[in-house]
Amino acid sequence: MLMIHPPVLIMLSKHSAVDKYDLSSIEIIFSSAAAAGKDIIEDVKQKHPNMKQVTQCYGATECLAAAFPDNENMPNGSVGKVAPLGKAKVIDIETGKELSYNQPGEILFFSPTLTPGYLNRPEATKESIDAEGWYHTGDFGYIDEGGNMFIIERMKEVLKVEGLPVSPAELEDVLLSHSLITDAAVIGISNGAAGEVPKAYIVRKNNTLKEAEVMEFVKERVADYKQLTGGVEFVNEIPKNASGKILRRALREKNQDNANSTAPILTVYHLNNQIRSYHISELFLSLYKINITVKSLNKF
């Protein structure tokens, strides 16, 4: 039996070094600390048939074990059913209205094991535990008709694209199903009217994989508003903390640094026909103000 984090699951699925070792004695895997995608779990099972049970564990300090795995009938990606004596529901992240089966929203718990609150922190207690005693987990997920619970993402990581919620973890799961992608992370970047748009950072097996191929791969598998309209950037590694969680803040800072250091550049050739109406001094003043590099100015 192994107790691991999702990045190790990705290694078991993707890394060639795994083939050098005899893992035949491992039959059960428990993964925790972050959500693991359905596709990665399925890939691990297919690549290692002896690993018959790959289970995600889910709980919180505030309520102990929140879900209990039903290993015989539990679908891939599920953390199990609500723990004994507990109750769970899913609410809309905007309206607070309770949602039906398979509709993603914030997961709430009610249990006799739930903490009465945080010591000397009444405001934090009020934010996490509502007047009816439900604990707001801050996790984005859903419950199916069989009572199986699925954790998609932390609420604070969910993007808002054109007013609709988009989970970076969902897109990462799609990306990791590509045979030439060994690791991936998605963040949101600002985009005017759309609010945020997804951008992917990708570790690829080799340089044959191009941005256009990645974009098309995702396009075929998700809704239009979930497309990687923020672009794709190839990197050597994805920053993660000791428990294996993606350091999205580091990626957001990297994206901002790139934006700040890359001034918009326009190469100007053969302006004779396009800008005859400009006085030469007005032209250079305009170019200076918007930080455009002029490589060639022919006659006016």
C-alpha positions as CSV (number, residue, x, y, z in Angstrom):
1,M,0.0,0.0,0.0
2,L,1.1,3.5,-0.8
3,M,0.1,6.9,0.7
4,I,1.0,9.5,-1.8
5,H,0.1,12.9,-3.3
6,P,-1.2,13.5,-6.9
7,P,2.2,14.5,-8.4
8,V,3.4,10.9,-7.6
9,L,0.3,9.6,-9.4
10,I,1.4,11.6,-12.4
11,M,4.8,10.1,-12.2
12,L,3.4,6.6,-12.0
13,S,1.4,7.4,-15.1
14,K,3.9,9.4,-17.2
15,H,7.5,9.0,-16.1
16,S,9.6,6.5,-18.0
17,A,11.9,5.9,-14.9
18,V,9.0,4.0,-13.3
19,D,9.5,1.2,-15.8
20,K,12.9,0.4,-14.2
21,Y,11.3,-0.7,-10.9
22,D,9.3,-3.7,-9.8
23,L,6.0,-2.3,-8.4
24,S,4.0,-5.5,-8.7
25,S,3.6,-5.8,-4.9
26,I,1.6,-2.5,-4.7
27,E,-2.1,-3.2,-4.9
28,I,-3.6,-0.2,-3.0
29,I,-2.9,3.5,-3.4
30,F,-4.4,6.3,-1.3
31,S,-3.9,9.8,-2.6
32,S,-4.4,13.0,-0.6
33,A,-3.6,16.7,-0.2
34,A,-5.0,17.7,-3.6
35,A,-7.5,16.5,-6.2
36,A,-6.4,13.8,-8.6
37,G,-8.0,13.7,-12.0
38,K,-10.1,10.8,-13.3
39,D,-7.9,10.3,-16.4
40,I,-4.7,10.1,-14.3
41,I,-6.2,7.5,-12.0
42,E,-7.4,5.5,-15.0
43,D,-4.0,5.7,-16.6
44,V,-2.3,4.5,-13.5
45,K,-4.6,1.5,-13.3
46,Q,-4.1,0.6,-16.9
47,K,-0.3,1.0,-16.8
48,H,-0.1,-1.0,-13.5
49,P,-2.8,-3.7,-13.5
50,N,-1.7,-4.8,-10.0
51,M,-2.8,-1.4,-8.6
52,K,-6.5,-2.4,-8.3
53,Q,-7.5,0.3,-5.9
54,V,-6.4,3.9,-6.4
55,T,-8.4,6.0,-4.0
56,Q,-8.5,9.7,-3.1
57,C,-8.9,10.5,0.6
58,Y,-10.9,13.6,1.6
59,G,-11.3,15.3,5.0
60,A,-10.7,18.5,6.9
61,T,-9.4,19.4,10.3
62,E,-12.7,21.0,11.0
63,C,-14.8,17.8,10.5
64,L,-12.3,14.9,10.4
65,A,-13.1,12.4,7.7
66,A,-15.6,13.9,5.4
67,A,-16.0,11.1,2.9
68,F,-15.7,7.3,3.2
69,P,-14.5,5.3,0.2
70,D,-16.7,2.5,-1.1
71,N,-13.9,0.8,-3.0
72,E,-16.0,-1.9,-4.7
73,N,-18.4,0.4,-6.4
74,M,-16.6,3.8,-6.4
75,P,-16.1,5.4,-9.8
76,N,-12.7,6.8,-10.8
77,G,-12.1,10.3,-9.4
78,S,-14.5,10.0,-6.5
79,V,-13.5,10.5,-2.9
80,G,-16.3,8.2,-1.8
81,K,-19.6,8.8,0.0
82,V,-20.4,11.0,2.9
83,A,-18.9,9.6,6.1
84,P,-21.3,7.9,8.6
85,L,-23.4,10.4,10.7
86,G,-22.6,13.2,8.3
87,K,-24.5,15.0,5.6
88,A,-23.4,16.9,2.5
89,K,-24.8,19.2,-0.1
90,V,-23.6,21.4,-2.9
91,I,-24.6,25.0,-3.4
92,D,-24.2,27.5,-6.2
93,I,-21.1,29.6,-5.6
94,E,-23.0,32.8,-6.5
95,T,-26.5,32.4,-5.2
96,G,-26.0,29.9,-2.4
97,K,-28.9,27.9,-3.8
98,E,-28.7,24.1,-3.2
99,L,-27.8,22.3,-6.5
100,S,-29.0,18.9,-7.8
101,Y,-26.9,15.8,-8.7
102,N,-23.8,16.3,-11.0
103,Q,-24.0,20.1,-10.7
104,P,-20.7,21.6,-9.5
105,G,-20.6,24.1,-6.7
106,E,-19.3,24.5,-3.2
107,I,-19.4,21.4,-1.0
108,L,-20.9,21.9,2.5
109,F,-20.8,19.4,5.4
110,F,-22.9,18.8,8.5
111,S,-21.7,16.4,11.1
112,P,-21.6,15.8,14.9
113,T,-17.8,15.7,14.6
114,L,-17.7,19.2,13.2
115,T,-15.7,21.7,15.3
116,P,-17.7,24.4,17.1
117,G,-15.4,27.0,15.7
118,Y,-11.9,28.6,15.7
119,L,-10.5,29.6,19.1
120,N,-10.7,33.4,19.6
121,R,-11.6,33.9,15.9
122,P,-15.4,34.6,15.8
123,E,-15.3,36.2,12.4
124,A,-13.4,33.2,10.8
125,T,-15.9,30.9,12.5
126,K,-18.8,32.8,11.1
127,E,-17.3,32.7,7.6
128,S,-16.8,28.9,7.7
129,I,-19.8,27.7,9.6
130,D,-23.2,29.2,8.8
131,A,-26.2,29.8,11.1
132,E,-27.6,26.3,10.3
133,G,-24.4,24.6,11.3
134,W,-23.1,23.7,7.8
135,Y,-19.4,23.9,7.3
136,H,-18.4,25.6,4.0
137,T,-15.4,23.6,2.8
138,G,-14.2,26.0,0.2
139,D,-14.0,23.1,-2.2
140,F,-15.5,23.0,-5.7
141,G,-17.1,19.7,-6.6
142,Y,-20.3,17.7,-7.1
143,I,-22.2,14.6,-5.9
144,D,-23.7,12.1,-8.4
145,E,-26.9,10.1,-8.1
146,G,-25.2,7.3,-6.3
147,G,-24.0,9.6,-3.5
148,N,-20.4,9.6,-4.8
149,M,-18.6,12.8,-4.1
150,F,-16.1,14.4,-6.5
151,I,-13.7,17.1,-5.6
152,I,-12.6,19.2,-8.6
153,E,-10.8,22.2,-7.2
154,R,-10.3,24.6,-4.3
155,M,-12.9,27.4,-4.7
156,K,-10.2,30.1,-4.6
157,E,-8.6,28.6,-7.6
158,V,-11.7,28.5,-9.8
159,L,-11.6,30.9,-12.6
160,K,-14.5,33.1,-13.8
161,V,-14.6,33.2,-17.6
162,E,-17.4,35.3,-19.0
163,G,-19.2,34.8,-15.7
164,L,-18.9,31.0,-15.8
165,P,-16.8,28.9,-13.4
166,V,-13.8,27.1,-14.9
167,S,-11.7,24.7,-13.0
168,P,-7.9,24.7,-13.6
169,A,-7.8,21.1,-12.3
170,E,-10.3,20.0,-14.9
171,L,-8.2,21.5,-17.7
172,E,-5.0,20.0,-16.2
173,D,-6.6,16.6,-16.2
174,V,-7.4,17.0,-19.9
175,L,-3.9,18.1,-20.7
176,L,-2.3,15.3,-18.8
177,S,-4.2,12.8,-20.9
178,H,-2.0,13.8,-23.9
179,S,0.8,11.3,-24.4
180,L,3.4,14.1,-24.9
181,I,2.6,16.1,-21.8
182,T,4.3,15.0,-18.6
183,D,3.0,17.8,-16.3
184,A,0.7,20.8,-16.6
185,A,-0.7,23.7,-14.6
186,V,-3.4,26.2,-15.5
187,I,-3.9,29.7,-14.2
188,G,-6.2,32.6,-15.0
189,I,-5.0,35.8,-16.6
190,S,-6.9,39.1,-17.0
191,N,-8.7,39.6,-20.3
192,G,-10.9,42.6,-20.3
193,A,-14.6,41.8,-20.8
194,A,-14.1,38.1,-20.3
195,G,-12.7,38.7,-16.8
196,E,-10.2,35.8,-16.8
197,V,-9.1,33.4,-19.4
198,P,-7.2,30.1,-18.9
199,K,-3.5,29.9,-19.6
200,A,-1.6,26.6,-19.5
201,Y,2.0,25.9,-18.4
202,I,3.2,22.6,-19.8
203,V,6.1,20.2,-19.4
204,R,6.4,18.3,-22.6
205,K,8.2,15.0,-23.4
206,N,10.0,16.5,-26.3
207,N,10.0,19.6,-28.5
208,T,7.8,18.1,-31.2
209,L,4.7,19.2,-29.3
210,K,3.6,22.6,-30.4
211,E,1.2,25.2,-29.0
212,A,-1.3,24.8,-31.8
213,E,-1.5,21.0,-31.2
214,V,-2.2,21.6,-27.5
215,M,-4.9,24.2,-28.2
216,E,-6.6,21.9,-30.7
217,F,-6.4,18.9,-28.3
218,V,-8.2,20.9,-25.6
219,K,-10.7,22.4,-28.0
220,E,-11.9,18.9,-28.9
221,R,-12.6,18.0,-25.3
222,V,-14.1,21.0,-23.4
223,A,-16.7,23.7,-23.9
224,D,-15.9,26.9,-25.8
225,Y,-15.6,29.1,-22.7
226,K,-13.0,26.7,-21.2
227,Q,-10.6,27.0,-24.1
228,L,-6.9,28.0,-23.5
229,T,-7.5,31.5,-24.9
230,G,-4.8,32.8,-22.5
231,G,-2.2,30.7,-24.4
232,V,0.2,27.9,-23.8
233,E,3.8,28.3,-22.4
234,F,6.2,25.4,-22.3
235,V,8.4,25.2,-19.1
236,N,10.9,22.8,-17.6
237,E,8.9,22.1,-14.5
238,I,5.8,23.1,-12.6
239,P,6.4,24.8,-9.3
240,K,4.9,22.8,-6.4
241,N,5.1,22.8,-2.6
242,A,6.3,20.0,-0.4
243,S,2.9,18.3,-0.4
244,G,2.7,18.4,-4.2
245,K,0.2,21.3,-4.6
246,I,0.8,23.5,-7.6
247,L,2.1,26.9,-6.7
248,R,-0.2,28.9,-8.9
249,R,0.8,32.2,-7.3
250,A,4.4,31.6,-8.6
251,L,3.0,31.0,-12.1
252,R,0.9,34.1,-11.9
253,E,3.9,36.1,-10.8
254,K,5.9,34.6,-13.7
255,N,3.2,35.6,-16.1
256,Q,3.1,39.1,-14.7
257,D,6.9,39.4,-14.9
258,N,6.8,38.3,-18.6
259,A,4.1,40.9,-19.3
260,N,6.1,43.7,-17.6
261,S,9.4,42.8,-19.3
262,T,8.0,42.4,-22.8
263,A,7.1,45.8,-24.2
264,P,4.8,45.7,-27.2
265,I,7.0,45.8,-30.3
266,L,5.9,46.8,-33.8
267,T,8.2,46.5,-36.7
268,V,7.4,49.3,-39.1
269,Y,8.2,48.9,-42.8
270,H,7.3,50.9,-45.9
271,L,5.1,53.5,-44.2
272,N,4.9,55.7,-47.3
273,N,1.3,54.8,-48.2
274,Q,-0.1,54.2,-44.8
275,I,0.8,57.3,-42.9
276,R,1.2,60.2,-45.4
277,S,-1.2,62.2,-43.2
278,Y,1.1,62.2,-40.2
279,H,3.6,64.9,-39.7
280,I,6.9,63.3,-39.0
281,S,7.1,64.8,-35.5
282,E,3.6,63.5,-34.6
283,L,4.6,60.1,-35.8
284,F,7.6,59.8,-33.6
285,L,5.8,61.2,-30.6
286,S,3.1,58.6,-31.0
287,L,5.6,55.8,-31.4
288,Y,7.5,57.0,-28.3
289,K,4.4,57.1,-26.1
290,I,3.3,53.5,-26.8
291,N,6.9,52.1,-26.6
292,I,7.1,50.9,-30.2
293,T,10.4,50.1,-31.7
294,V,10.8,51.4,-35.2
295,K,13.1,49.4,-37.3
296,S,12.7,51.0,-40.7
297,L,11.1,54.2,-41.8
298,N,11.2,54.8,-45.5
299,K,10.3,58.0,-47.2
300,F,7.0,59.8,-46.4
